[in-house]
Amino acid sequence: MTSRLRELENDGIIHRELFAQVPAKVIYTLTEKGEKLKLVFDELKK
């Protein structure tokens, strides 16, 4: 899973925000590019 998330981050589809705390906290969000792809997948689901 980690490698897939890193690939998506490298492709500019998601943004990874790491918080320096114990235990580590990471939040992933879609980038503008990711949001555009989400629209495509939503249409494909229909």
mmCIF file of the N, C-alpha and C atoms, coordinates in Angstrom:
data_MODEL
# 
_entry.id   MODEL 
# 
loop_
_atom_site.group_PDB 
_atom_site.id 
_atom_site.type_symbol 
_atom_site.label_atom_id 
_atom_site.label_alt_id 
_atom_site.label_comp_id 
_atom_site.label_asym_id 
_atom_site.label_entity_id 
_atom_site.label_seq_id 
_atom_site.pdbx_PDB_ins_code 
_atom_site.Cartn_x 
_atom_site.Cartn_y 
_atom_site.Cartn_z 
_atom_site.occupancy 
_atom_site.B_iso_or_equiv 
_atom_site.pdbx_formal_charge 
_atom_site.auth_seq_id 
_atom_site.auth_comp_id 
_atom_site.auth_asym_id 
_atom_site.auth_atom_id 
_atom_site.pdbx_PDB_model_num 
ATOM 1   N N  . MET A 1 1  ? 0.829   -1.185 0.000   1.00 0.00 ? 1  MET A N  1 
ATOM 2   C CA . MET A 1 1  ? 0.000   0.000  0.000   1.00 0.00 ? 1  MET A CA 1 
ATOM 3   C C  . MET A 1 1  ? 0.876   1.253  0.000   1.00 0.00 ? 1  MET A C  1 
ATOM 4   N N  . THR A 1 2  ? 1.920   1.231  0.784   1.00 0.00 ? 2  THR A N  1 
ATOM 5   C CA . THR A 1 2  ? 2.796   2.399  0.858   1.00 0.00 ? 2  THR A CA 1 
ATOM 6   C C  . THR A 1 2  ? 3.411   2.714  -0.494  1.00 0.00 ? 2  THR A C  1 
ATOM 7   N N  . SER A 1 3  ? 3.837   1.686  -1.212  1.00 0.00 ? 3  SER A N  1 
ATOM 8   C CA . SER A 1 3  ? 4.458   1.939  -2.510  1.00 0.00 ? 3  SER A CA 1 
ATOM 9   C C  . SER A 1 3  ? 3.448   2.520  -3.496  1.00 0.00 ? 3  SER A C  1 
ATOM 10  N N  . ARG A 1 4  ? 2.205   2.063  -3.435  1.00 0.00 ? 4  ARG A N  1 
ATOM 11  C CA . ARG A 1 4  ? 1.158   2.592  -4.329  1.00 0.00 ? 4  ARG A CA 1 
ATOM 12  C C  . ARG A 1 4  ? 0.875   4.057  -3.999  1.00 0.00 ? 4  ARG A C  1 
ATOM 13  N N  . LEU A 1 5  ? 0.813   4.389  -2.718  1.00 0.00 ? 5  LEU A N  1 
ATOM 14  C CA . LEU A 1 5  ? 0.592   5.781  -2.316  1.00 0.00 ? 5  LEU A CA 1 
ATOM 15  C C  . LEU A 1 5  ? 1.745   6.670  -2.775  1.00 0.00 ? 5  LEU A C  1 
ATOM 16  N N  . ARG A 1 6  ? 2.963   6.167  -2.674  1.00 0.00 ? 6  ARG A N  1 
ATOM 17  C CA . ARG A 1 6  ? 4.124   6.938  -3.128  1.00 0.00 ? 6  ARG A CA 1 
ATOM 18  C C  . ARG A 1 6  ? 4.067   7.163  -4.633  1.00 0.00 ? 6  ARG A C  1 
ATOM 19  N N  . GLU A 1 7  ? 3.637   6.149  -5.382  1.00 0.00 ? 7  GLU A N  1 
ATOM 20  C CA . GLU A 1 7  ? 3.487   6.300  -6.832  1.00 0.00 ? 7  GLU A CA 1 
ATOM 21  C C  . GLU A 1 7  ? 2.468   7.385  -7.164  1.00 0.00 ? 7  GLU A C  1 
ATOM 22  N N  . LEU A 1 8  ? 1.340   7.357  -6.468  1.00 0.00 ? 8  LEU A N  1 
ATOM 23  C CA . LEU A 1 8  ? 0.307   8.369  -6.704  1.00 0.00 ? 8  LEU A CA 1 
ATOM 24  C C  . LEU A 1 8  ? 0.819   9.761  -6.348  1.00 0.00 ? 8  LEU A C  1 
ATOM 25  N N  . GLU A 1 9  ? 1.606   9.842  -5.290  1.00 0.00 ? 9  GLU A N  1 
ATOM 26  C CA . GLU A 1 9  ? 2.195   11.128 -4.903  1.00 0.00 ? 9  GLU A CA 1 
ATOM 27  C C  . GLU A 1 9  ? 3.189   11.600 -5.966  1.00 0.00 ? 9  GLU A C  1 
ATOM 28  N N  . ASN A 1 10 ? 4.025   10.698 -6.442  1.00 0.00 ? 10 ASN A N  1 
ATOM 29  C CA . ASN A 1 10 ? 5.007   11.052 -7.484  1.00 0.00 ? 10 ASN A CA 1 
ATOM 30  C C  . ASN A 1 10 ? 4.333   11.461 -8.782  1.00 0.00 ? 10 ASN A C  1 
ATOM 31  N N  . ASP A 1 11 ? 3.164   10.902 -9.051  1.00 0.00 ? 11 ASP A N  1 
ATOM 32  C CA . ASP A 1 11 ? 2.415   11.235 -10.266 1.00 0.00 ? 11 ASP A CA 1 
ATOM 33  C C  . ASP A 1 11 ? 1.589   12.510 -10.111 1.00 0.00 ? 11 ASP A C  1 
ATOM 34  N N  . GLY A 1 12 ? 1.594   13.093 -8.911  1.00 0.00 ? 12 GLY A N  1 
ATOM 35  C CA . GLY A 1 12 ? 0.881   14.346 -8.686  1.00 0.00 ? 12 GLY A CA 1 
ATOM 36  C C  . GLY A 1 12 ? -0.613  14.174 -8.499  1.00 0.00 ? 12 GLY A C  1 
ATOM 37  N N  . ILE A 1 13 ? -1.053  12.970 -8.128  1.00 0.00 ? 13 ILE A N  1 
ATOM 38  C CA . ILE A 1 13 ? -2.477  12.699 -7.957  1.00 0.00 ? 13 ILE A CA 1 
ATOM 39  C C  . ILE A 1 13 ? -2.924  12.923 -6.516  1.00 0.00 ? 13 ILE A C  1 
ATOM 40  N N  . ILE A 1 14 ? -2.028  12.643 -5.577  1.00 0.00 ? 14 ILE A N  1 
ATOM 41  C CA . ILE A 1 14 ? -2.339  12.885 -4.169  1.00 0.00 ? 14 ILE A CA 1 
ATOM 42  C C  . ILE A 1 14 ? -1.242  13.738 -3.545  1.00 0.00 ? 14 ILE A C  1 
ATOM 43  N N  . HIS A 1 15 ? -1.593  14.381 -2.446  1.00 0.00 ? 15 HIS A N  1 
ATOM 44  C CA . HIS A 1 15 ? -0.649  15.173 -1.655  1.00 0.00 ? 15 HIS A CA 1 
ATOM 45  C C  . HIS A 1 15 ? -0.517  14.490 -0.298  1.00 0.00 ? 15 HIS A C  1 
ATOM 46  N N  . ARG A 1 16 ? 0.699   14.331 0.158   1.00 0.00 ? 16 ARG A N  1 
ATOM 47  C CA . ARG A 1 16 ? 0.972   13.674 1.437   1.00 0.00 ? 16 ARG A CA 1 
ATOM 48  C C  . ARG A 1 16 ? 1.444   14.720 2.434   1.00 0.00 ? 16 ARG A C  1 
ATOM 49  N N  . GLU A 1 17 ? 0.759   14.790 3.567   1.00 0.00 ? 17 GLU A N  1 
ATOM 50  C CA . GLU A 1 17 ? 1.146   15.727 4.622   1.00 0.00 ? 17 GLU A CA 1 
ATOM 51  C C  . GLU A 1 17 ? 1.500   14.922 5.860   1.00 0.00 ? 17 GLU A C  1 
ATOM 52  N N  . LEU A 1 18 ? 2.744   15.044 6.303   1.00 0.00 ? 18 LEU A N  1 
ATOM 53  C CA . LEU A 1 18 ? 3.248   14.298 7.445   1.00 0.00 ? 18 LEU A CA 1 
ATOM 54  C C  . LEU A 1 18 ? 3.328   15.222 8.655   1.00 0.00 ? 18 LEU A C  1 
ATOM 55  N N  . PHE A 1 19 ? 2.784   14.757 9.768   1.00 0.00 ? 19 PHE A N  1 
ATOM 56  C CA . PHE A 1 19 ? 2.824   15.519 11.010  1.00 0.00 ? 19 PHE A CA 1 
ATOM 57  C C  . PHE A 1 19 ? 3.855   14.880 11.936  1.00 0.00 ? 19 PHE A C  1 
ATOM 58  N N  . ALA A 1 20 ? 4.765   15.687 12.432  1.00 0.00 ? 20 ALA A N  1 
ATOM 59  C CA . ALA A 1 20 ? 5.831   15.199 13.309  1.00 0.00 ? 20 ALA A CA 1 
ATOM 60  C C  . ALA A 1 20 ? 5.283   15.004 14.712  1.00 0.00 ? 20 ALA A C  1 
ATOM 61  N N  . GLN A 1 21 ? 4.748   13.830 14.943  1.00 0.00 ? 21 GLN A N  1 
ATOM 62  C CA . GLN A 1 21 ? 4.225   13.486 16.260  1.00 0.00 ? 21 GLN A CA 1 
ATOM 63  C C  . GLN A 1 21 ? 4.366   11.990 16.456  1.00 0.00 ? 21 GLN A C  1 
ATOM 64  N N  . VAL A 1 22 ? 4.192   11.547 17.666  1.00 0.00 ? 22 VAL A N  1 
ATOM 65  C CA . VAL A 1 22 ? 4.263   10.122 17.968  1.00 0.00 ? 22 VAL A CA 1 
ATOM 66  C C  . VAL A 1 22 ? 2.910   9.677  18.464  1.00 0.00 ? 22 VAL A C  1 
ATOM 67  N N  . PRO A 1 23 ? 2.278   8.695  17.838  1.00 0.00 ? 23 PRO A N  1 
ATOM 68  C CA . PRO A 1 23 ? 2.721   8.037  16.612  1.00 0.00 ? 23 PRO A CA 1 
ATOM 69  C C  . PRO A 1 23 ? 2.570   8.973  15.414  1.00 0.00 ? 23 PRO A C  1 
ATOM 70  N N  . ALA A 1 24 ? 3.301   8.662  14.352  1.00 0.00 ? 24 ALA A N  1 
ATOM 71  C CA . ALA A 1 24 ? 3.289   9.505  13.151  1.00 0.00 ? 24 ALA A CA 1 
ATOM 72  C C  . ALA A 1 24 ? 1.876   9.602  12.580  1.00 0.00 ? 24 ALA A C  1 
ATOM 73  N N  . LYS A 1 25 ? 1.566   10.760 12.067  1.00 0.00 ? 25 LYS A N  1 
ATOM 74  C CA . LYS A 1 25 ? 0.256   10.996 11.461  1.00 0.00 ? 25 LYS A CA 1 
ATOM 75  C C  . LYS A 1 25 ? 0.476   11.489 10.038  1.00 0.00 ? 25 LYS A C  1 
ATOM 76  N N  . VAL A 1 26 ? -0.205  10.854 9.089   1.00 0.00 ? 26 VAL A N  1 
ATOM 77  C CA . VAL A 1 26 ? -0.092  11.225 7.686   1.00 0.00 ? 26 VAL A CA 1 
ATOM 78  C C  . VAL A 1 26 ? -1.499  11.415 7.130   1.00 0.00 ? 26 VAL A C  1 
ATOM 79  N N  . ILE A 1 27 ? -1.691  12.503 6.399   1.00 0.00 ? 27 ILE A N  1 
ATOM 80  C CA . ILE A 1 27 ? -2.971  12.762 5.750   1.00 0.00 ? 27 ILE A CA 1 
ATOM 81  C C  . ILE A 1 27 ? -2.729  12.859 4.249   1.00 0.00 ? 27 ILE A C  1 
ATOM 82  N N  . TYR A 1 28 ? -3.529  12.100 3.490   1.00 0.00 ? 28 TYR A N  1 
ATOM 83  C CA . TYR A 1 28 ? -3.452  12.130 2.038   1.00 0.00 ? 28 TYR A CA 1 
ATOM 84  C C  . TYR A 1 28 ? -4.693  12.838 1.510   1.00 0.00 ? 28 TYR A C  1 
ATOM 85  N N  . THR A 1 29 ? -4.481  13.751 0.567   1.00 0.00 ? 29 THR A N  1 
ATOM 86  C CA . THR A 1 29 ? -5.596  14.436 -0.083  1.00 0.00 ? 29 THR A CA 1 
ATOM 87  C C  . THR A 1 29 ? -5.366  14.429 -1.587  1.00 0.00 ? 29 THR A C  1 
ATOM 88  N N  . LEU A 1 30 ? -6.455  14.537 -2.326  1.00 0.00 ? 30 LEU A N  1 
ATOM 89  C CA . LEU A 1 30 ? -6.344  14.602 -3.771  1.00 0.00 ? 30 LEU A CA 1 
ATOM 90  C C  . LEU A 1 30 ? -5.846  15.976 -4.194  1.00 0.00 ? 30 LEU A C  1 
ATOM 91  N N  . THR A 1 31 ? -4.980  15.996 -5.183  1.00 0.00 ? 31 THR A N  1 
ATOM 92  C CA . THR A 1 31 ? -4.540  17.248 -5.783  1.00 0.00 ? 31 THR A CA 1 
ATOM 93  C C  . THR A 1 31 ? -5.592  17.662 -6.815  1.00 0.00 ? 31 THR A C  1 
ATOM 94  N N  . GLU A 1 32 ? -5.376  18.783 -7.458  1.00 0.00 ? 32 GLU A N  1 
ATOM 95  C CA . GLU A 1 32 ? -6.289  19.220 -8.522  1.00 0.00 ? 32 GLU A CA 1 
ATOM 96  C C  . GLU A 1 32 ? -6.341  18.167 -9.635  1.00 0.00 ? 32 GLU A C  1 
ATOM 97  N N  . LYS A 1 33 ? -5.189  17.616 -9.964  1.00 0.00 ? 33 LYS A N  1 
ATOM 98  C CA . LYS A 1 33 ? -5.121  16.549 -10.965 1.00 0.00 ? 33 LYS A CA 1 
ATOM 99  C C  . LYS A 1 33 ? -5.919  15.322 -10.502 1.00 0.00 ? 33 LYS A C  1 
ATOM 100 N N  . GLY A 1 34 ? -5.803  14.979 -9.232  1.00 0.00 ? 34 GLY A N  1 
ATOM 101 C CA . GLY A 1 34 ? -6.541  13.851 -8.677  1.00 0.00 ? 34 GLY A CA 1 
ATOM 102 C C  . GLY A 1 34 ? -8.041  14.080 -8.694  1.00 0.00 ? 34 GLY A C  1 
ATOM 103 N N  . GLU A 1 35 ? -8.455  15.304 -8.416  1.00 0.00 ? 35 GLU A N  1 
ATOM 104 C CA . GLU A 1 35 ? -9.885  15.639 -8.450  1.00 0.00 ? 35 GLU A CA 1 
ATOM 105 C C  . GLU A 1 35 ? -10.450 15.464 -9.857  1.00 0.00 ? 35 GLU A C  1 
ATOM 106 N N  . LYS A 1 36 ? -9.657  15.850 -10.863 1.00 0.00 ? 36 LYS A N  1 
ATOM 107 C CA . LYS A 1 36 ? -10.107 15.686 -12.252 1.00 0.00 ? 36 LYS A CA 1 
ATOM 108 C C  . LYS A 1 36 ? -10.271 14.207 -12.584 1.00 0.00 ? 36 LYS A C  1 
ATOM 109 N N  . LEU A 1 37 ? -9.347  13.388 -12.122 1.00 0.00 ? 37 LEU A N  1 
ATOM 110 C CA . LEU A 1 37 ? -9.448  11.943 -12.365 1.00 0.00 ? 37 LEU A CA 1 
ATOM 111 C C  . LEU A 1 37 ? -10.644 11.345 -11.634 1.00 0.00 ? 37 LEU A C  1 
ATOM 112 N N  . LYS A 1 38 ? -10.953 11.875 -10.477 1.00 0.00 ? 38 LYS A N  1 
ATOM 113 C CA . LYS A 1 38 ? -12.106 11.385 -9.711  1.00 0.00 ? 38 LYS A CA 1 
ATOM 114 C C  . LYS A 1 38 ? -13.388 11.562 -10.516 1.00 0.00 ? 38 LYS A C  1 
ATOM 115 N N  . LEU A 1 39 ? -13.502 12.690 -11.192 1.00 0.00 ? 39 LEU A N  1 
ATOM 116 C CA . LEU A 1 39 ? -14.681 12.934 -12.026 1.00 0.00 ? 39 LEU A CA 1 
ATOM 117 C C  . LEU A 1 39 ? -14.801 11.890 -13.132 1.00 0.00 ? 39 LEU A C  1 
ATOM 118 N N  . VAL A 1 40 ? -13.674 11.523 -13.725 1.00 0.00 ? 40 VAL A N  1 
ATOM 119 C CA . VAL A 1 40 ? -13.672 10.505 -14.781 1.00 0.00 ? 40 VAL A CA 1 
ATOM 120 C C  . VAL A 1 40 ? -14.134 9.163  -14.214 1.00 0.00 ? 40 VAL A C  1 
ATOM 121 N N  . PHE A 1 41 ? -13.605 8.780  -13.078 1.00 0.00 ? 41 PHE A N  1 
ATOM 122 C CA . PHE A 1 41 ? -13.983 7.497  -12.478 1.00 0.00 ? 41 PHE A CA 1 
ATOM 123 C C  . PHE A 1 41 ? -15.443 7.492  -12.022 1.00 0.00 ? 41 PHE A C  1 
ATOM 124 N N  . ASP A 1 42 ? -15.930 8.625  -11.560 1.00 0.00 ? 42 ASP A N  1 
ATOM 125 C CA . ASP A 1 42 ? -17.339 8.712  -11.182 1.00 0.00 ? 42 ASP A CA 1 
ATOM 126 C C  . ASP A 1 42 ? -18.225 8.458  -12.395 1.00 0.00 ? 42 ASP A C  1 
ATOM 127 N N  . GLU A 1 43 ? -17.842 8.989  -13.541 1.00 0.00 ? 43 GLU A N  1 
ATOM 128 C CA . GLU A 1 43 ? -18.617 8.763  -14.766 1.00 0.00 ? 43 GLU A CA 1 
ATOM 129 C C  . GLU A 1 43 ? -18.536 7.305  -15.202 1.00 0.00 ? 43 GLU A C  1 
ATOM 130 N N  . LEU A 1 44 ? -17.379 6.707  -15.075 1.00 0.00 ? 44 LEU A N  1 
ATOM 131 C CA . LEU A 1 44 ? -17.224 5.294  -15.443 1.00 0.00 ? 44 LEU A CA 1 
ATOM 132 C C  . LEU A 1 44 ? -18.083 4.390  -14.554 1.00 0.00 ? 44 LEU A C  1 
ATOM 133 N N  . LYS A 1 45 ? -18.241 4.758  -13.297 1.00 0.00 ? 45 LYS A N  1 
ATOM 134 C CA . LYS A 1 45 ? -19.070 3.961  -12.384 1.00 0.00 ? 45 LYS A CA 1 
ATOM 135 C C  . LYS A 1 45 ? -20.522 3.950  -12.820 1.00 0.00 ? 45 LYS A C  1 
ATOM 136 N N  . LYS A 1 46 ? -20.978 5.046  -13.422 1.00 0.00 ? 46 LYS A N  1 
ATOM 137 C CA . LYS A 1 46 ? -22.373 5.157  -13.863 1.00 0.00 ? 46 LYS A CA 1 
ATOM 138 C C  . LYS A 1 46 ? -22.610 4.164  -14.983 1.00 0.00 ? 46 LYS A C  1 
# 
